Amino acid sequence: VAKTVIMVQVENEIGMLPTSREFSKTADSYFNAKIPAELSGYLQKNKNGLVPELKTRWEQQGFKTNDTWKNTFGEGLATDEIFQAWYYAKYANEVAAAGKKEYDLPMFVNAALPRPGKLPGQYPSAGPLPHLMDIWQAAAPSIDMLSPDFYNPDTKYWCDLYDRNNNRLFVPEMRFDETCGAKAFFIIGHYKAIGFSPFSIEEEHKASIPLQKSYDVLQQLSPVIAEKKWGNMDGYLLDKINRYSQTLMGKYKVSVSHYNTMSWASEAKDSVWTTTGGIVMQTSPDEFIVAGTGLVVTFEDTDTNFVTNIAAADEVSYNEGKEIKGRRMNGDEDHQGRHIRFPVGEWGIQKVKLYRSPAVIKN
């Protein structure tokens, strides 16, 4: 029997508005009681691994474990939100557990991210937000992932916050714009995310073609990535402000720059650069796959006694994991063996073989 459902979103952007928590008589009675023993046990067991946002509040109250919500986490809106998050998560966990009993699939909840400066109650509070990650993980063990919905530009900041506590990153929503194609490479390559989904992707949009081209590259690479079990791999997101990144892979420093750092690039002198991105994956000690758009990649030996050069660079494509070789890149195409590049507006995959030679020591 074909099974086309592979994952379930238990709740969509669950959160409290326009107050920080529920203020019914029942809710107040729970709020004024001691924190649940289940939460107390989690805090004690995971004391050294709690996200800093929660641990700091608990520490400021003396690490209490058998006291009220206020005495455990302090007075104010933040504690209101922690309390509300616990009971939202308990509810979502019951829904997920019942679903898994019928059909044991991965299940996730997603959060609407708060805008800067907003307080609990001014955004959908108490949802699966990163500062509440421990509360949700303690109360909802049947939920497999806590996920962010992106409608703000600070992708790395929020992905870093969700890439904690063994939480596997999955992006179920992102504003559909021209940066999504580059962000797909970054989020999957850098965070080893299991998925990336711009919102309203089925609509015709000027961002559709760049995303389609990035997805084509990622689809080709998927069996290779799975075979290597992620291995040495990183993803990159580049623009005029963030124009350079470096990763250590094996004995090599892999440096990735925006294509517009090349003096001949058509956008080099523009005030705004196209957002670009890519993936670099080490497939053997001296071999790499470089893929993406609008980037320049160089390799440097960590042993300064050696110089690294490109022995061969081939355009490649993949069909169900099978490699198909295209053109051999050389001469100006790899800058005489010094770098791999994909111009802005072009997408591709290259397989790169490196060689080392002794450095010339000048007396």
Summary of the structure (lengths in Angstrom):
residues: 363
radius of gyration: 24.1
end to end distance: 73.4
largest distance: 83.5
contacts: 1145
relative contact order: 0.09
helix: 32%
strand: 30%
